[in-house]
């Protein structure tokens, strides 16, 4: 067999071998890509935690009412049953004293804030501040008033926050209640 014929045969075999090698490499890359895709789908690369929390009226808060010394709040005998039940508090059980009570409570938000809403009730008057900025007021002097789903997101910050309430009883029973729902998320 002449040398030229041997070179052509060898060249053809090299070309065929190269094509087969390229096809095998593409197949292996395809299999590798599928394996990596499945691995990525099963691996947890990041996780988001829902850190929704509540701050609400309770006997853990300290009230300063009228000229009296500060005391732990007492659950009032008058229930607050509105769209949602709130814990009603005052400095005494029957809440018939005509004066005003103030309270300051601190709460911590540990992560990025999604939304913050408040429900509040007052008999007769309530002024609510978050971080020293007035956010709501129930100015009535004769009726029980319930406010629901008030968006106060813009007043809350990640970290330490301050809630201040000034509640007045101008006639009859005096009591108030509140619930702040803080939705925050933490991703790792």
Backbone as CSV, one residue per row, in Angstrom:
resi,resn,N_x,N_y,N_z,CA_x,CA_y,CA_z,C_x,C_y,C_z
1,UNK,0.856,-1.167,0.000,0.000,0.000,0.000,0.890,1.213,0.000
2,UNK,0.583,2.117,-0.915,1.426,3.306,-0.999,1.297,4.152,0.270
3,UNK,2.283,4.975,0.489,2.363,5.820,1.687,1.215,6.816,1.703
4,UNK,0.837,7.321,0.554,-0.257,8.299,0.521,-1.538,7.627,0.978
5,UNK,-1.761,6.413,0.577,-2.968,5.705,0.996,-2.952,5.428,2.487
6,UNK,-1.752,5.120,3.013,-1.639,4.867,4.445,-1.889,6.163,5.234
7,UNK,-1.422,7.297,4.748,-1.634,8.588,5.427,-3.109,8.945,5.416
8,UNK,-3.793,8.719,4.281,-5.233,9.035,4.210,-6.002,8.150,5.182
9,UNK,-5.672,6.874,5.258,-6.372,5.962,6.156,-6.132,6.363,7.607
10,UNK,-4.889,6.709,7.911,-4.554,7.142,9.262,-5.266,8.441,9.603
11,UNK,-5.315,9.366,8.659,-6.012,10.636,8.860,-7.496,10.396,9.094
12,UNK,-8.093,9.515,8.302,-9.519,9.220,8.468,-9.787,8.606,9.837
13,UNK,-8.886,7.692,10.262,-9.060,7.092,11.575,-8.917,8.139,12.697
14,UNK,-7.984,9.062,12.531,-7.807,10.138,13.522,-9.027,11.045,13.558
15,UNK,-9.560,11.356,12.407,-10.757,12.208,12.354,-11.919,11.501,13.021
16,UNK,-12.119,10.220,12.691,-13.215,9.456,13.277,-12.999,9.340,14.792
17,UNK,-11.781,9.061,15.199,-11.478,8.960,16.635,-11.716,10.296,17.337
18,UNK,-11.349,11.397,16.706,-11.556,12.729,17.276,-13.045,13.025,17.415
19,UNK,-13.821,12.679,16.394,-15.273,12.906,16.439,-15.885,12.079,17.562
20,UNK,-15.476,10.815,17.664,-16.004,9.960,18.741,-15.600,10.522,20.101
21,UNK,-14.376,10.965,20.220,-13.909,11.553,21.471,-14.703,12.819,21.819
22,UNK,-14.964,13.666,20.840,-15.751,14.889,21.066,-17.172,14.531,21.495
23,UNK,-17.778,13.525,20.839,-19.131,13.093,21.204,-19.163,12.552,22.636
24,UNK,-18.154,11.766,22.996,-18.085,11.225,24.356,-17.909,12.357,25.369
25,UNK,-17.050,13.322,25.066,-16.844,14.463,25.978,-18.117,15.281,26.127
26,UNK,-18.842,15.536,25.030,-20.109,16.275,25.104,-21.128,15.506,25.946
27,UNK,-21.169,14.171,25.750,-22.084,13.339,26.530,-21.731,13.430,28.017
28,UNK,-20.445,13.341,28.330,-20.012,13.435,29.726,-20.309,14.823,30.320
29,UNK,-20.117,15.867,29.519,-20.454,17.220,29.990,-21.958,17.355,30.237
30,UNK,-22.757,16.727,29.362,-24.206,16.755,29.532,-24.594,16.040,30.833
31,UNK,-24.015,14.863,31.065,-24.285,14.108,32.293,-23.821,14.901,33.510
32,UNK,-22.663,15.523,33.438,-22.148,16.340,34.532,-23.067,17.530,34.813
33,UNK,-23.565,18.166,33.755,-24.483,19.297,33.924,-25.767,18.844,34.607
34,UNK,-26.292,17.697,34.215,-27.495,17.165,34.874,-27.222,16.856,36.339
35,UNK,-26.102,16.268,36.614,-25.754,15.939,37.996,-25.619,17.197,38.843
36,UNK,-24.979,18.213,38.312,-24.828,19.474,39.047,-26.168,20.156,39.268
37,UNK,-27.043,20.082,38.286,-28.367,20.690,38.414,-29.154,19.995,39.527
38,UNK,-29.094,18.666,39.558,-29.764,17.922,40.622,-29.141,18.212,41.975
39,UNK,-27.845,18.305,42.026,-27.161,18.624,43.270,-27.558,20.011,43.771
40,UNK,-27.635,20.978,42.866,-28.021,22.335,43.230,-29.448,22.366,43.755
41,UNK,-30.330,21.562,43.150,-31.729,21.540,43.589,-31.867,20.950,44.985
42,UNK,-30.972,20.027,45.358,-31.082,19.406,46.670,-30.290,20.128,47.748
43,UNK,-29.356,20.974,47.364,-28.549,21.702,48.348,-29.283,22.952,48.813
44,UNK,-29.182,23.223,50.093,-29.735,24.458,50.629,-28.605,25.476,50.630
45,UNK,-28.690,26.409,49.686,-27.641,27.419,49.608,-27.970,28.627,50.466
46,UNK,-29.268,28.891,50.673,-29.668,29.962,51.581,-31.021,29.610,52.163
47,UNK,-31.309,30.163,53.320,-32.558,29.891,54.006,-33.073,31.205,54.586
48,UNK,-34.383,31.407,54.488,-35.013,32.587,55.053,-35.874,32.159,56.237
49,UNK,-35.704,32.834,57.355,-36.456,32.534,58.565,-37.489,33.629,58.799
50,UNK,-38.715,33.227,59.107,-39.789,34.159,59.430,-39.685,34.472,60.923
51,UNK,-39.424,35.730,61.265,-39.262,36.133,62.658,-40.422,37.016,63.114
52,UNK,-41.639,36.681,62.718,-42.818,37.448,63.124,-42.935,37.416,64.649
53,UNK,-43.160,38.595,65.222,-43.288,38.687,66.682,-44.409,39.659,67.034
54,UNK,-44.804,39.632,68.302,-45.885,40.486,68.792,-45.432,41.212,70.049
55,UNK,-45.864,42.434,70.171,-45.730,43.187,71.404,-47.150,43.601,71.765
56,UNK,-47.595,43.237,72.964,-48.990,43.526,73.297,-49.170,43.881,74.759
57,UNK,-50.327,44.473,75.024,-50.636,44.863,76.396,-50.646,43.619,77.277
58,UNK,-50.068,43.766,78.475,-49.987,42.627,79.394,-49.686,43.147,80.793
59,UNK,-49.640,42.226,81.720,-49.312,42.604,83.097,-47.811,42.778,83.290
60,UNK,-47.039,42.621,82.235,-45.587,42.830,82.315,-45.199,44.295,82.152
61,UNK,-46.127,45.135,81.720,-45.781,46.545,81.529,-46.011,47.309,82.827
62,UNK,-45.284,48.401,82.974,-45.391,49.260,84.156,-46.199,50.492,83.766
63,UNK,-47.229,50.791,84.545,-48.062,51.983,84.329,-47.806,52.983,85.445
64,UNK,-47.781,54.242,85.061,-47.760,55.324,86.033,-49.054,56.092,85.832
65,UNK,-49.919,56.048,86.829,-51.259,56.623,86.688,-51.478,57.729,87.712
66,UNK,-51.951,58.870,87.209,-52.208,60.004,88.077,-50.962,60.357,88.879
67,UNK,-51.138,60.532,90.177,-50.004,60.843,91.052,-49.520,59.598,91.794
68,UNK,-50.016,58.429,91.401,-49.643,57.176,92.060,-48.244,56.728,91.635
69,UNK,-47.660,55.873,92.431,-46.366,55.280,92.081,-46.539,54.312,90.923
70,UNK,-45.497,54.083,90.168,-45.581,53.115,89.070,-45.912,51.716,89.588
71,UNK,-46.761,51.020,88.840,-47.166,49.655,89.210,-47.251,48.798,87.949
72,UNK,-47.202,47.482,88.161,-47.460,46.580,87.048,-48.917,46.731,86.632
73,UNK,-49.150,46.676,85.340,-50.516,46.768,84.837,-51.341,45.596,85.375
74,UNK,-52.633,45.838,85.526,-53.582,44.831,85.979,-54.550,44.578,84.835
75,UNK,-54.916,43.328,84.640,-55.925,43.030,83.613,-57.249,43.564,84.109
76,UNK,-57.860,44.404,83.305,-59.117,45.054,83.664,-60.261,44.044,83.632
77,UNK,-61.301,44.313,84.419,-62.471,43.425,84.391,-63.306,43.626,83.129
78,UNK,-62.975,44.636,82.340,-63.723,44.912,81.116,-62.981,44.317,79.920
79,UNK,-63.535,43.276,79.294,-62.836,42.667,78.147,-62.931,43.540,76.899
80,UNK,-61.915,43.458,76.071,-61.920,44.156,74.781,-62.179,43.088,73.727
81,UNK,-63.402,43.056,73.234,-63.753,42.079,72.211,-64.169,42.857,70.982
82,UNK,-63.256,42.960,70.066,-63.505,43.639,68.801,-63.248,42.635,67.696
83,UNK,-62.752,43.109,66.574,-62.378,42.165,65.516,-61.360,41.142,66.027
84,UNK,-60.503,41.565,66.954,-59.584,40.667,67.646,-59.626,41.014,69.124
85,UNK,-59.549,40.012,69.967,-59.555,40.257,71.401,-58.191,40.794,71.820
86,UNK,-58.208,41.877,72.582,-56.981,42.453,73.125,-57.027,42.362,74.639
87,UNK,-55.871,42.264,75.259,-55.792,42.264,76.721,-56.010,43.695,77.195
88,UNK,-57.043,43.906,78.024,-57.320,45.256,78.523,-56.596,45.448,79.849
89,UNK,-55.880,46.564,79.958,-55.104,46.822,81.167,-55.399,48.218,81.710
90,UNK,-55.153,48.367,82.989,-55.211,49.637,83.705,-54.424,49.407,84.980
91,UNK,-54.339,50.379,85.854,-53.539,50.176,87.069,-54.323,49.496,88.191
92,UNK,-55.657,49.438,88.059,-56.492,48.747,89.041,-57.540,47.915,88.302
93,UNK,-58.050,46.896,88.962,-58.943,45.937,88.320,-60.225,46.564,87.771
94,UNK,-60.905,47.405,88.588,-62.188,47.939,88.115,-62.034,49.168,87.233
95,UNK,-60.883,49.808,87.216,-60.587,50.893,86.280,-61.545,52.064,86.327
96,UNK,-62.116,52.377,87.497,-63.080,53.473,87.580,-62.443,54.803,87.975
97,UNK,-61.137,54.844,88.104,-60.469,56.083,88.485,-60.374,57.018,87.287
98,UNK,-60.627,58.302,87.507,-60.602,59.295,86.445,-59.259,60.018,86.442
99,UNK,-58.323,59.499,85.710,-57.027,60.121,85.538,-56.361,59.491,84.336
100,UNK,-55.112,59.832,84.128,-54.457,59.225,82.971,-53.271,58.372,83.410
101,UNK,-52.962,57.389,82.546,-51.850,56.472,82.790,-50.871,56.569,81.625
102,UNK,-49.595,56.472,81.950,-48.583,56.436,80.895,-47.775,55.142,81.056
103,UNK,-47.242,54.696,79.946,-46.377,53.519,79.980,-45.339,53.627,78.884
104,UNK,-44.190,53.075,79.154,-43.120,52.981,78.163,-42.668,51.534,78.138
105,UNK,-42.593,50.986,76.936,-42.137,49.609,76.772,-41.121,49.590,75.633
106,UNK,-40.058,48.847,75.828,-39.046,48.701,74.793,-39.172,47.315,74.178
107,UNK,-38.967,47.232,72.871,-38.987,45.933,72.198,-37.928,45.933,71.103
108,UNK,-37.459,44.743,70.786,-36.339,44.585,69.871,-36.791,43.868,68.603
109,UNK,-36.393,44.403,67.452,-36.661,43.778,66.163,-35.319,43.282,65.631
110,UNK,-35.142,41.948,65.502,-33.824,41.408,65.203,-33.424,41.344,63.737
111,UNK,-34.344,41.645,62.827,-34.036,41.435,61.405,-34.730,42.484,60.539
112,UNK,-34.556,42.329,59.231,-35.144,43.263,58.269,-36.672,43.226,58.385
113,UNK,-37.286,44.386,58.473,-38.724,44.505,58.708,-39.487,44.415,57.392
114,UNK,-40.512,43.545,57.377,-41.400,43.449,56.215,-42.604,44.363,56.395
115,UNK,-43.266,44.249,57.559,-44.425,45.091,57.840,-44.693,45.108,59.335
116,UNK,-45.333,46.184,59.784,-45.715,46.312,61.192,-47.109,46.925,61.230
117,UNK,-48.030,46.244,61.912,-49.380,46.791,62.079,-49.733,46.788,63.559
118,UNK,-50.645,47.680,63.911,-51.086,47.761,65.303,-52.609,47.749,65.337
119,UNK,-53.139,47.069,66.344,-54.554,47.153,66.718,-54.550,47.797,68.096
120,UNK,-55.478,48.721,68.318,-55.523,49.373,69.625,-56.951,49.697,70.009
121,UNK,-57.160,49.790,71.320,-58.472,50.096,71.877,-58.270,51.052,73.035
122,UNK,-59.206,51.967,73.191,-59.125,52.878,74.340,-60.510,53.249,74.835
123,UNK,-60.613,53.369,76.141,-61.775,53.960,76.803,-61.150,54.916,77.824
124,UNK,-60.977,56.097,77.508,-61.604,57.005,76.590,-60.625,57.554,75.527
125,UNK,-59.367,57.746,75.883,-58.430,58.471,75.020,-57.084,57.766,75.067
126,UNK,-56.390,57.740,73.932,-55.048,57.165,73.915,-54.195,57.880,72.882
127,UNK,-52.965,58.141,73.258,-51.955,58.701,72.355,-50.810,57.688,72.327
128,UNK,-50.408,57.279,71.133,-49.376,56.264,71.005,-48.205,56.809,70.213
129,UNK,-46.993,56.631,70.769,-45.772,57.069,70.093,-44.842,55.877,69.924
130,UNK,-44.167,55.852,68.792,-43.116,54.869,68.536,-41.831,55.662,68.317
131,UNK,-40.803,55.332,69.071,-39.514,56.020,68.968,-39.679,57.542,69.011
132,UNK,-40.516,58.000,69.942,-40.779,59.419,70.215,-41.514,60.160,69.092
133,UNK,-42.146,59.437,68.177,-42.948,60.051,67.110,-44.387,59.568,67.271
134,UNK,-45.331,60.521,67.329,-46.738,60.141,67.464,-47.194,59.405,66.208
135,UNK,-47.770,58.208,66.408,-48.220,57.422,65.261,-49.730,57.247,65.227
136,UNK,-50.389,57.223,66.366,-51.855,57.135,66.392,-52.394,57.913,67.587
137,UNK,-53.680,58.203,67.485,-54.375,58.869,68.585,-55.846,58.523,68.490
138,UNK,-56.430,58.174,69.626,-57.879,58.029,69.716,-58.328,59.192,70.586
139,UNK,-58.866,60.255,69.967,-59.151,61.476,70.712,-60.539,61.542,71.330
140,UNK,-61.312,60.497,71.258,-62.674,60.555,71.786,-62.648,60.704,73.303
141,UNK,-63.661,61.312,73.842,-63.724,61.475,75.296,-64.967,60.832,75.893
142,UNK,-65.746,60.099,75.112,-66.963,59.526,75.660,-67.236,58.105,75.192
143,UNK,-66.462,57.598,74.255,-66.774,56.283,73.698,-65.568,55.366,73.722
144,UNK,-65.849,54.094,73.693,-64.795,53.104,73.507,-64.495,53.045,72.019
145,UNK,-63.240,53.082,71.657,-62.872,53.098,70.242,-61.830,52.026,69.964
146,UNK,-62.053,51.287,68.889,-61.145,50.220,68.460,-60.611,50.582,67.085
147,UNK,-59.302,50.613,66.935,-58.682,50.847,65.626,-57.904,49.601,65.266
148,UNK,-58.021,49.182,64.000,-57.423,47.921,63.598,-56.552,48.074,62.361
149,UNK,-55.477,47.271,62.300,-54.594,47.166,61.130,-54.014,48.512,60.680
150,UNK,-53.550,49.284,61.621,-52.901,50.556,61.294,-51.446,50.249,60.942
151,UNK,-51.033,50.638,59.751,-49.675,50.370,59.286,-48.709,51.376,59.915
152,UNK,-47.791,50.871,60.726,-46.798,51.736,61.374,-45.374,51.309,60.997
153,UNK,-45.239,50.637,59.852,-43.941,50.107,59.414,-42.864,51.186,59.366
154,UNK,-43.219,52.349,58.873,-42.211,53.403,58.684,-41.666,53.954,60.012
155,UNK,-42.317,53.650,61.127,-41.865,54.159,62.425,-40.963,53.178,63.181
156,UNK,-40.930,51.933,62.724,-40.171,50.890,63.410,-38.826,50.710,62.717
157,UNK,-37.806,50.431,63.497,-36.476,50.203,62.920,-35.930,48.870,63.438
158,UNK,-35.003,48.314,62.673,-34.313,47.118,63.133,-33.493,47.506,64.362
159,UNK,-33.589,46.699,65.407,-32.908,47.006,66.659,-33.910,47.377,67.735
160,UNK,-33.485,48.188,68.676,-34.301,48.576,69.823,-35.305,49.664,69.442
161,UNK,-36.562,49.480,69.875,-37.634,50.443,69.623,-38.317,50.780,70.941
162,UNK,-38.941,51.946,70.978,-39.608,52.419,72.195,-41.084,52.684,71.888
163,UNK,-41.955,52.078,72.694,-43.401,52.312,72.604,-43.807,53.145,73.823
164,UNK,-44.494,54.253,73.567,-44.979,55.106,74.654,-46.481,55.272,74.470
165,UNK,-47.238,55.089,75.548,-48.698,55.270,75.502,-49.112,56.204,76.627
166,UNK,-49.974,57.137,76.284,-50.585,58.037,77.258,-52.089,57.832,77.121
167,UNK,-52.721,57.231,78.135,-54.149,56.901,78.079,-54.887,57.673,79.166
168,UNK,-56.047,58.228,78.785,-56.869,58.999,79.725,-58.221,58.336,79.924
169,UNK,-58.700,58.395,81.152,-60.088,58.052,81.440,-60.744,59.331,81.951
170,UNK,-61.698,59.847,81.211,-62.339,61.101,81.619,-63.715,60.886,82.234
171,UNK,-64.271,59.676,82.055,-65.549,59.354,82.714,-65.734,57.839,82.708
172,UNK,-66.279,57.308,83.776,-66.534,55.869,83.846,-65.256,55.054,83.882
173,UNK,-65.326,53.899,83.226,-64.193,52.979,83.241,-63.041,53.519,82.396
174,UNK,-61.849,53.171,82.835,-60.662,53.508,82.073,-59.844,52.254,81.829
175,UNK,-59.507,51.996,80.599,-58.655,50.865,80.246,-58.266,50.977,78.786
176,UNK,-57.228,50.255,78.413,-56.792,50.253,77.018,-56.113,48.927,76.709
177,UNK,-55.884,48.699,75.427,-55.181,47.492,74.995,-54.559,47.722,73.633
178,UNK,-53.529,46.964,73.330,-52.857,47.108,72.031,-52.176,45.796,71.655
179,UNK,-51.949,45.616,70.379,-51.158,44.502,69.856,-50.419,44.997,68.626
180,UNK,-49.096,44.864,68.641,-48.270,45.227,67.491,-47.756,43.924,66.880
181,UNK,-48.032,43.731,65.605,-47.537,42.547,64.896,-46.378,42.983,63.993
182,UNK,-45.195,42.429,64.247,-43.979,42.799,63.534,-43.561,41.619,62.660
183,UNK,-43.623,41.794,61.364,-43.155,40.754,60.443,-41.754,41.117,59.998
184,UNK,-40.810,40.221,60.291,-39.443,40.442,59.854,-38.866,39.115,59.371
185,UNK,-37.871,39.212,58.510,-37.251,38.018,57.918,-35.744,38.105,58.042
186,UNK,-35.147,36.936,58.225,-33.701,36.831,58.342,-33.228,35.770,57.359
187,UNK,-32.291,36.113,56.489,-31.763,35.176,55.496,-30.312,34.849,55.795
188,UNK,-29.979,33.564,55.600,-28.587,33.143,55.772,-28.119,32.434,54.528
